[in-house]
C-alpha cells in the first residue's frame, strides 16, 4: 500500500464510492469494470448482516445522556416553565440522546433562604419538575431515561440535620493537658475540651454561618510524654496509653447559679450550643439578622422542645456541650508519677487526653447559593442513620404515589439515582459514632486506648511511629467498610424499592478500595480525575463481575459550551478506550433561573460547561454526533470485554485514583490491561482455568503485580495458586515489606514473608524492573496481545460476542498513524464507521489459522472499529497485498482496485494469483476556492422570545455572492448588513453558513473516475454536503473528507456545504480564540478497476 490515498478514507467511504465503468481514457491498461455507482453499503453483498444488525441496533443504553442542570425549581411554578422542561427533554430525545441526569445546582445563582422555600431542592416546585420530566420521558416512543441526583449539589445534603447531630458528617477533635499534683491528690481531673468551633463550612465564604459546635466524647486516655519534638509538641509513648473512658463521666454542676442541663434530676455542667439565639449573637458580636437569613425563623411555639418543628424551623441553642471528668485513682501508672514543675510539658509527664467527635459543618461542596430551605448539611457517609435522613427527606418531599408510579415506569429502562464523588471537607480525621465498635468487629481488638492515635493522625507524635501508622491504617479499612455497608448497599436497596438502579462515583477515601466499591454499585462511574488507569481500575470491577456498564461524566473540563463535535469526540474515543461504554455529558443546562439571574440570551448555564440542547447552532444536525456516540458505545457494550493483562495494585494503591497510562510501552505493542485491586481476587470469576484468569470474562493471560509495597497474606496465596495453575505472574518493581494495618492472626508480616518466598520460587513467576523486561517475559512465554501491532500511541480494546470479535483502536497521539495490526480470530474483517453507520467488508488482509492482519489508518485522537465475523476469513477471496492504491469490494462481492496516482499496481490475491493494474493518468485535483455564494444565517438574541425562553435565537440572513473561501471575519459585509445583524463587525457573528457553487468537469470525465471531496474549515463543523442534489449528512469530523465519486458527472456539477459554528463569537466568548468559515475545498480524483 502507498500513502497516495488514505486507506481509512477508502474503507470508510468506499461503500459509497463509485467504481468505474469503462476501459479507456484514464484507465490505461485494465480489465472491464462493473458499474457500481451510488453504493452506500456492501453488507448485502459480502458483509455480515449480524454485525450490521448489532452496529445499527440503536439500543437505548448506548445513546448518550447528559446532566440536565437546574439552577432552581422555578420551572415548576407554572405551566410555562414546565413546558420548557418538556421541550428540552423532547429536543434531546429527538436529537438521539437516550436520557438525562437531573441535577439541582447552586452555582451561577443568586437567591436567599426565603426563595429556597419555594424554589429550592425538595420544594413542591421541584417535585413538579421531576414529575414533568418523567411524564415527558415516559411518553418518548424510543425510550428516554431520567436519572436523578440523590440530593442537590454534592456530597449528599439535607436540611434535617445540623453539625451537632450524629447523622451529619463527623470529624475528630481533641485536647490534652498535663496531669497535675492536684489531680493526683483529688484522684480525678477535668477532661480538657477542644476549643469550641463556632463557624460551619462552605467553599463560598458568604454562605458560612455562625454555629456553636458540640464536641462529643469518644475516648479518654492517659498518656506519657516520651519527648518533645522540634516544635515543642509532645511525642507520646505508645505503650503507655491507658483507656480511662469507662472512668470518665459527665461533670455535674454544683453551683446553683451556673447554667446546667437537668437530666433525671441531675444538673450537668456545660454550655448551650447550636444555632445562635439572639442573646448569644449579641454577646458575641454576631449579626442576628444574618442568623435569620441563613437558618430561617425560630419555631413559632415557645413550648417546642425539639430541634426542627413541622415547618422546618430550627430551635435556637438546642444542644448542650457537656463537661467531663475522669477518675484517675485506679490508674496504676500514676502511683509513682511526679509532674514536672510549671505548666509546660516535659518528658516523663503524663497527660489526660480527650478524643472527641463533632460535625464537619460542611453545607455542601462548592455552590453560590443555598439549595434547601433553612440550611442544609452533608450527611454521614459511615452510618445507616446518616443515609436514612436522605431517604426520609425523599419520603417527605418527593416520593408521593404519583412520583413512585412514574419512577417505576421509567426505571424499567434502567434509570438511576446518581451520587457524585466523595467530596468531604473535614479539618481533622474523619469519625463516625459507631467507629469504635466497628473497629473492634473488623480488626479484632479494642481501639479505645488508641484514641489519640486516631485523633492526631500523625505517627510522628508517637515514639512507635510504625505501630501508630498501622493503627491508622486499620481505621481506614473500617471507614471503607462502613461506606460500603452503611451507605452504598443501603442506597442500592432503596433505589431498587422504586425500580431504579444506583450509579455513583465511589471514590476517594483512604481505606476504600475503589474497585471493591465499584463492585457494590449497580453502575460505577468515572470522571475527569480517573482518565486512563483510573477507568481501567473501575472497569476491572465491571469486567470481573460480568457487569454491563461503566459510566463516565464526560468532558467535564476538556470541553465547553463552544466546543465542536471534533473536540468532544476525541474525549469520547479516549474514554471508550479506557473502559467506558456509557457517556453522560457534562451537561445540558436548563434555560433560565426563576429570577432571571444570568439568564440573558443564550440562556442560563453552569459556568462555561457544555450545553447539549437546542440553544446550540448545530442542534438540528446533532443526530450525526449522537449517532457516532451511540454506535461506538453499542460496540463497547456488546458482548464481553477481553483484556490481555491483569495489573494488580498493592493494598494501599487500591484506595487512590490512578491516572494516565501506567504501561504505555505495553499499550504501544497492542496489549490491553485492567487494574485490579486485591478485593477483585475475591470475586467468583477470579479463578484460573487453562492458564487464564477469569476465563469466561476478561480472560487475563498474565498477572502483573505493579510496584506493590503492601499485600495481604490471602492475596499472595492466591498468586501462588494462580501461578501453580499456569497463569504467568510478573512482579514489577514490587517490594512487599508488610501487610496493610496491624498484624493479625490470619494476616501478618511473618506469614506474608513465608508466602512471598514460596511465590518467588515458582517457575511461572518472574520479576521485572522495566516495561521492556515485561515485554521480553511476555514474548518468552508466548503471551501475545489480541491485537498485535507496533504503532506507538495506538490503544486496542476487544469485545467478544457469539457473532464477532469487535476491535476498537484509539490513537492517543495528535498525529495521524497508519500500520498493520494482527487480530486474534478467524472471521472476515469488517470496518465499522461510527459516523455513517456503514459496515464495510475489508478487502485487503492476510489470514492464517488463527489470526487476521489488516491495516488501519487513524487521524490524531481518532478511533476505528474492526469486526471479525461472518465466516472464516481464509475462505473469502481477498487481496493480501497491494503495491499501490487500495482494494475494496463492490456490491456483488467483486474486488475493485482504486488508484490515486498514475502507474502500475500489483495486487496479490488470496487464491495465489496476482493481477496488475496500470493507470496511465488521472485528472488534476480541482481546487474550489472562489466563485462561491454564501447564505449566512446569523444567530443572536430574540427580544420577544427570550422573555419566555432565553435559549431561543433570532436568525437573520445576509448573503454574499462570488466570494472566496476564508475566515468569516474577512467577509466584505456592508454597514447595512452589519446593522441588520446587530453587530459591529463580522468577528461578532455566529451562525450557519450555507455555501454553494458550481464547477465543470470535462466531457472526458468517465464513470470509472471518482473523487474525494476534502473540506478545510475553522473552529466549526461541516454538517451537510449536497452534490448534484444528493444529500450527505453524516460527515466524519476527523477527516472532513467525503467520497463523492458516484455523484459526479461530466459537465456542470452543483455543490452545497452547510457549516455550523459555535455561539462563541456572538456571545463574545471566543472572538479571538476561534475562527469560522470554510477555507478550502478540493476534489482529489481516483480511478477504479474491477479485478
MOVENUR-V533633 format. One record per helix or strand. SS is the DSSP state (hx for helix, st for strand). FROM is the first residue (numbers start at 1). TO is the last residue. Records with the same first field share a line. If there is no record, write none. Layout:
BEGIN
SS=FROM-TO ; FROM-TO
END
This chain:
BEGIN
hx=7-16 ; 25-27 ; 49-55 ; 60-62 ; 74-76 ; 79-94 ; 113-119 ; 124-138 ; 181-186 ; 205-207 ; 238-240 ; 245-247 ; 278-283 ; 288-295 ; 332-334 ; 384-397 ; 401-411 ; 435-443 ; 448-456 ; 459-461 ; 465-497 ; 514-519 ; 528-530 ; 533-545 ; 565-577 ; 619-621 ; 623-637 ; 652-655 ; 664-667 ; 678-682 ; 713-724 ; 749-760 ; 771-780 ; 873-875 ; 945-947 ; 968-970 ; 975-981 ; 986-988 ; 1045-1047 ; 1064-1067
st=65-70 ; 99-104 ; 145-149 ; 157-158 ; 168-168 ; 170-178 ; 188-191 ; 199-199 ; 201-201 ; 210-210 ; 212-212 ; 216-228 ; 234-236 ; 242-243 ; 248-250 ; 252-252 ; 261-263 ; 266-268 ; 270-274 ; 308-308 ; 314-314 ; 319-322 ; 324-327 ; 350-359 ; 362-362 ; 377-379 ; 416-419 ; 430-431 ; 462-462 ; 501-504 ; 523-526 ; 532-532 ; 550-554 ; 582-589 ; 640-642 ; 645-649 ; 660-660 ; 673-676 ; 688-689 ; 692-693 ; 700-700 ; 702-706 ; 710-710 ; 728-732 ; 738-738 ; 744-744 ; 747-747 ; 765-768 ; 787-789 ; 794-800 ; 804-811 ; 817-824 ; 827-832 ; 839-841 ; 844-844 ; 846-847 ; 851-858 ; 863-872 ; 879-882 ; 886-889 ; 895-899 ; 903-909 ; 914-919 ; 926-927 ; 932-941 ; 953-963 ; 991-1001 ; 1009-1017 ; 1021-1027 ; 1030-1032 ; 1041-1043 ; 1051-1060 ; 1078-1090
END
